[in-house]
Amino acid sequence: MPSENLHSEFEELGEQLPRYRPDSIAALRRATRFTEPELKRLYRGFKAECPTGVVKEDTFKLIYSQFFPQGANTAQYAHYVFNTLDQDRSGLLSFEEFVTGLSILSRGTLEEKLRWTFSLYDINGDGYITKEEMTEIVSAIYDLMGKIVEPIVDDDVVRDKVERLFQKMDLNRDGVLTLDEFLDCCLRDEEISRSMGVFDSNF
């Protein structure tokens, strides 16, 4: 007997049929590290915020901003996170994409988290991280931290941080970071992993 999808399992709760129907619980259980009750709870929350079953970037940014203190500029970092979660580049975040990313960041292995973080920094998705891309993400992270960073971080501080990271990570000195270089350095040096945000399980 085929597995029912998540919407079918919530029909008894009186929810309206969404425009987008997610995969079955069984499929999502295999694809993530969440249990069936956890997936149902996550789906309820997702549907409450996004009744159509998908999230637009503007909505994602609004929800994301609620998790940070007032005054923090979350928009740019949320944009990059959204793009990393949006695996099919549709401009819409499905429940599957959301819960798969959440599973990696909250319960994934270190290497899984590193691979996700590499995708975050690899803004154009070409398989390499450039200094410009790293500068964009590092700047967005400092914006995210807002007023808790003292003294205030300027562009020179960001550039210096990026240069120091590249000195450690760009092993063949070709001006870009490959996934192998990224994994090798982060797996060997916990300080680098932390500085790249790998151990932050929050979106």
C-alpha positions as CSV (number, residue, x, y, z in Angstrom):
1,M,0.0,0.0,0.0
2,P,1.6,3.3,-1.0
3,S,2.5,5.8,1.7
4,E,0.1,8.7,2.0
5,N,1.6,12.1,1.6
6,L,1.9,14.6,4.5
7,H,-1.1,16.6,3.4
8,S,-3.3,13.5,3.4
9,E,-2.2,12.6,6.9
10,F,-3.2,16.1,8.1
11,E,-6.6,16.2,6.3
12,E,-8.3,15.2,9.5
13,L,-7.1,18.4,11.1
14,G,-9.3,20.3,8.6
15,E,-6.5,21.9,6.6
16,Q,-7.2,23.2,3.1
17,L,-5.6,21.5,0.1
18,P,-2.3,23.3,-0.6
19,R,-1.2,24.2,-4.1
20,Y,1.9,22.2,-3.5
21,R,1.8,18.6,-2.1
22,P,4.9,17.4,-0.3
23,D,6.4,14.0,-0.5
24,S,5.3,11.2,1.8
25,I,6.4,11.0,5.4
26,A,8.2,7.8,4.6
27,A,10.2,9.4,1.9
28,L,11.1,12.4,4.1
29,R,12.0,10.1,6.9
30,R,14.5,8.3,4.7
31,A,15.9,11.6,3.3
32,T,16.3,13.3,6.7
33,R,17.2,12.5,10.3
34,F,13.7,13.4,11.6
35,T,11.2,11.0,13.1
36,E,7.6,10.8,11.8
37,P,6.2,12.9,14.8
38,E,8.9,15.5,14.2
39,L,8.1,15.7,10.5
40,K,4.4,16.2,11.3
41,R,5.2,18.9,13.8
42,L,7.5,20.7,11.4
43,Y,4.9,20.4,8.6
44,R,2.2,22.0,10.8
45,G,4.5,24.9,11.5
46,F,5.5,25.2,7.9
47,K,1.9,25.2,6.7
48,A,0.9,27.7,9.4
49,E,3.4,30.2,8.0
50,C,3.0,29.2,4.3
51,P,-0.6,27.9,3.6
52,T,0.3,27.4,-0.1
53,G,2.9,24.8,0.8
54,V,5.9,26.9,-0.6
55,V,7.8,29.9,0.7
56,K,8.8,32.9,-1.3
57,E,12.0,34.6,-0.5
58,D,10.4,37.8,0.9
59,T,8.4,35.6,3.3
60,F,11.4,33.6,4.3
61,K,13.4,36.9,5.0
62,L,10.5,38.1,7.2
63,I,10.3,34.9,9.2
64,Y,14.1,34.7,9.5
65,S,14.4,38.3,10.8
66,Q,12.2,37.3,13.8
67,F,15.0,35.2,15.2
68,F,17.4,38.0,15.7
69,P,17.6,41.2,17.8
70,Q,16.1,44.4,16.5
71,G,18.7,46.4,14.6
72,A,20.3,43.3,13.0
73,N,20.3,43.4,9.3
74,T,19.3,39.9,8.3
75,A,18.1,40.4,4.8
76,Q,21.4,39.7,2.9
77,Y,22.3,36.6,4.9
78,A,18.7,35.3,4.6
79,H,18.9,35.8,0.9
80,Y,22.0,33.5,0.7
81,V,20.5,30.9,3.0
82,F,17.3,30.9,0.9
83,N,19.3,30.3,-2.3
84,T,21.2,27.5,-0.7
85,L,18.0,25.8,0.5
86,D,16.3,26.3,-2.8
87,Q,18.0,23.4,-4.5
88,D,16.0,23.5,-7.7
89,R,16.5,27.3,-8.0
90,S,12.8,27.8,-8.5
91,G,12.6,30.9,-6.3
92,L,10.2,29.0,-4.0
93,L,11.1,26.9,-1.0
94,S,9.3,23.6,-0.7
95,F,8.8,21.7,2.6
96,E,11.2,19.0,1.3
97,E,13.9,21.6,0.7
98,F,13.3,23.3,4.0
99,V,13.3,20.1,6.1
100,T,16.3,18.6,4.2
101,G,18.4,21.6,5.0
102,L,17.2,21.8,8.6
103,S,18.2,18.1,9.0
104,I,21.7,18.7,7.7
105,L,22.3,21.7,9.9
106,S,20.8,20.4,13.1
107,R,21.6,16.7,12.9
108,G,24.0,16.2,10.0
109,T,27.6,14.9,10.2
110,L,30.4,17.4,10.3
111,E,31.1,16.7,6.6
112,E,27.5,17.2,5.6
113,K,27.5,20.5,7.4
114,L,30.7,21.5,5.7
115,R,29.3,20.6,2.3
116,W,26.2,22.7,3.0
117,T,28.3,25.6,4.2
118,F,30.5,25.4,1.0
119,S,27.3,25.7,-1.0
120,L,26.3,28.8,1.0
121,Y,29.6,30.5,0.2
122,D,29.6,29.3,-3.4
123,I,27.1,32.0,-4.4
124,N,27.0,31.4,-8.1
125,G,27.1,27.6,-7.8
126,D,30.2,27.0,-10.0
127,G,32.0,24.7,-7.6
128,Y,34.5,27.3,-6.3
129,I,34.5,30.0,-3.6
130,T,36.2,33.2,-4.7
131,K,37.4,36.0,-2.4
132,E,34.5,38.1,-3.6
133,E,32.0,35.5,-2.7
134,M,33.5,34.9,0.7
135,T,33.6,38.7,1.3
136,E,29.8,38.8,0.5
137,I,29.0,36.1,3.0
138,V,31.3,37.3,5.8
139,S,29.9,40.9,5.4
140,A,26.4,39.4,5.6
141,I,27.3,37.5,8.8
142,Y,28.6,40.7,10.4
143,D,25.4,42.5,9.4
144,L,23.5,39.6,11.0
145,M,25.3,40.1,14.3
146,G,24.4,43.7,14.3
147,K,25.2,45.9,17.3
148,I,26.7,43.0,19.4
149,V,29.9,43.3,17.4
150,E,32.2,45.9,18.9
151,P,34.0,47.8,17.6
152,I,31.9,48.2,14.5
153,V,33.2,46.1,11.7
154,D,34.1,48.0,8.5
155,D,35.1,46.8,5.0
156,D,38.8,46.7,5.9
157,V,38.2,44.2,8.7
158,V,36.1,42.0,6.5
159,R,38.8,42.0,3.7
160,D,41.5,41.2,6.3
161,K,39.5,38.3,7.6
162,V,38.9,36.9,4.1
163,E,42.6,37.3,3.2
164,R,43.6,35.4,6.4
165,L,41.1,32.6,5.6
166,F,42.3,32.3,2.0
167,Q,46.0,32.1,3.2
168,K,45.1,29.1,5.3
169,M,42.6,27.4,2.9
170,D,43.8,28.1,-0.7
171,L,46.3,25.3,-0.7
172,N,47.4,25.6,-4.3
173,R,47.3,29.4,-4.3
174,D,45.1,29.7,-7.4
175,G,42.8,32.3,-5.9
176,V,39.8,30.1,-5.4
177,L,38.7,27.4,-2.9
178,T,37.5,24.0,-4.1
179,L,35.3,21.8,-2.1
180,D,38.3,19.5,-1.4
181,E,40.4,22.4,-0.1
182,F,37.4,23.6,2.0
183,L,36.8,20.2,3.5
184,D,40.5,19.4,4.1
185,C,41.1,22.7,6.0
186,C,37.9,22.7,8.0
187,L,38.2,19.0,9.0
188,R,41.8,19.7,10.2
189,D,41.2,23.0,11.9
190,E,38.2,23.4,14.2
191,E,38.9,27.2,14.5
192,I,38.4,27.6,10.7
193,S,35.2,25.6,10.9
194,R,33.9,27.8,13.6
195,S,34.9,31.0,11.8
196,M,33.0,29.8,8.7
197,G,29.8,29.2,10.8
198,V,29.9,25.4,10.4
199,F,28.9,24.7,14.0
200,D,26.0,27.1,14.0
201,S,23.0,24.8,13.7
202,N,20.6,27.7,13.1
203,F,19.7,28.9,9.6
